[in-house]
Amino acid sequence: MYTITLANGKKLTGLDMNGTNYVSKEKVDETIFKDNLSTMKVSDGETETTYTDMVFIQQMEWADGTFYLAFREKTKEEKLVAALNATSNSITDVQVALAEVYEMVLGGNYG
């Protein structure tokens, strides 16, 4: 049996594995994966593998009533976009501050 431990410590236990999918006997609330896959530890009881920057792909219900969970690692491009988005807010803040300084200098309002 497999256990998945998410970034916030939440555990999914009693999972089987079929190929690269984790199989649950119960439907998993998919909202637990949102912003919670920066690290994902998978243990089979003997060994533990840590994955980083994972993406939840889907949960599929099979005819036998089990639920297959599929994950993948983020691509380099996805990681780059995330890094750019994270810094874009601070760049915008600097641009606004520079514009305010420029307006003060042009307007002669120094204080």
CORURRA-V235009 format. One record per residue. N is the residue number from 1. RES is the residue in one letter. SS is DSSP state (2 for helix, 1 for strand, 0 for the rest). PHI is phi in whole degrees, 0 to 359 (NA if undefined). PSI is psi in whole degrees, -180 to 180 (* if undefined). Layout:
{{N | RES | SS | PHI | PSI} {N | RES | SS | PHI | PSI}}
This chain:
{{1 | M | 0 | NA | 147} {2 | Y | 1 | 249 | 151} {3 | T | 1 | 233 | 132} {4 | I | 1 | 252 | 127} {5 | T | 1 | 248 | 122} {6 | L | 0 | 275 | 173} {7 | A | 0 | 304 | -36} {8 | N | 0 | 273 | 6} {9 | G | 0 | 93 | -10} {10 | K | 0 | 298 | 137} {11 | K | 1 | 244 | 140} {12 | L | 1 | 252 | 119} {13 | T | 1 | 244 | 166} {14 | G | 1 | 69 | 30} {15 | L | 1 | 271 | 146} {16 | D | 1 | 260 | 173} {17 | M | 1 | 231 | 138} {18 | N | 1 | 225 | 106} {19 | G | 0 | 67 | -119} {20 | T | 0 | 252 | 11} {21 | N | 1 | 258 | 144} {22 | Y | 1 | 264 | 137} {23 | V | 1 | 247 | 125} {24 | S | 1 | 246 | 145} {25 | K | 0 | 279 | -15} {26 | E | 0 | 237 | 152} {27 | K | 0 | 293 | 136} {28 | V | 0 | 262 | 136} {29 | D | 0 | 291 | 108} {30 | E | 2 | 294 | -18} {31 | T | 2 | 294 | -19} {32 | I | 2 | 292 | -16} {33 | F | 2 | 274 | -18} {34 | K | 0 | 296 | 125} {35 | D | 0 | 53 | 33} {36 | N | 0 | 224 | 20} {37 | L | 0 | 240 | 22} {38 | S | 0 | 297 | -35} {39 | T | 1 | 226 | 143} {40 | M | 1 | 219 | 115} {41 | K | 1 | 260 | 133} {42 | V | 1 | 240 | 125} {43 | S | 1 | 236 | 139} {44 | D | 0 | 257 | 12} {45 | G | 0 | 98 | -22} {46 | E | 0 | 244 | -43} {47 | T | 0 | 237 | 153} {48 | E | 1 | 233 | 132} {49 | T | 1 | 244 | 133} {50 | T | 1 | 255 | 126} {51 | Y | 1 | 251 | 149} {52 | T | 1 | 237 | 153} {53 | D | 0 | 53 | 57} {54 | M | 1 | 270 | 160} {55 | V | 1 | 233 | 131} {56 | F | 1 | 279 | 124} {57 | I | 1 | 271 | -58} {58 | Q | 1 | 191 | 167} {59 | Q | 1 | 234 | 125} {60 | M | 1 | 241 | 134} {61 | E | 1 | 267 | 131} {62 | W | 0 | 261 | 167} {63 | A | 0 | 301 | -28} {64 | D | 0 | 278 | 3} {65 | G | 0 | 87 | 5} {66 | T | 0 | 268 | 162} {67 | F | 1 | 239 | 125} {68 | Y | 1 | 262 | 127} {69 | L | 1 | 253 | 129} {70 | A | 1 | 241 | 134} {71 | F | 1 | 230 | 162} {72 | R | 1 | 209 | 162} {73 | E | 1 | 277 | 148} {74 | K | 0 | 296 | 146} {75 | T | 0 | 283 | 165} {76 | K | 2 | 301 | -38} {77 | E | 2 | 295 | -42} {78 | E | 2 | 296 | -39} {79 | K | 2 | 294 | -40} {80 | L | 2 | 295 | -45} {81 | V | 2 | 299 | -42} {82 | A | 2 | 297 | -42} {83 | A | 2 | 294 | -41} {84 | L | 2 | 295 | -42} {85 | N | 2 | 296 | -37} {86 | A | 2 | 293 | -35} {87 | T | 2 | 271 | -15} {88 | S | 2 | 296 | -34} {89 | N | 2 | 295 | -42} {90 | S | 2 | 290 | -34} {91 | I | 2 | 295 | -42} {92 | T | 2 | 299 | -41} {93 | D | 2 | 299 | -41} {94 | V | 2 | 295 | -42} {95 | Q | 2 | 298 | -42} {96 | V | 2 | 296 | -44} {97 | A | 2 | 298 | -43} {98 | L | 2 | 296 | -40} {99 | A | 2 | 297 | -39} {100 | E | 2 | 294 | -41} {101 | V | 2 | 297 | -44} {102 | Y | 2 | 301 | -45} {103 | E | 2 | 295 | -37} {104 | M | 2 | 296 | -44} {105 | V | 2 | 296 | -46} {106 | L | 2 | 294 | -37} {107 | G | 2 | 276 | -9} {108 | G | 0 | 72 | 15} {109 | N | 0 | 264 | 96} {110 | Y | 0 | 260 | 8} {111 | G | 0 | 186 | *}}
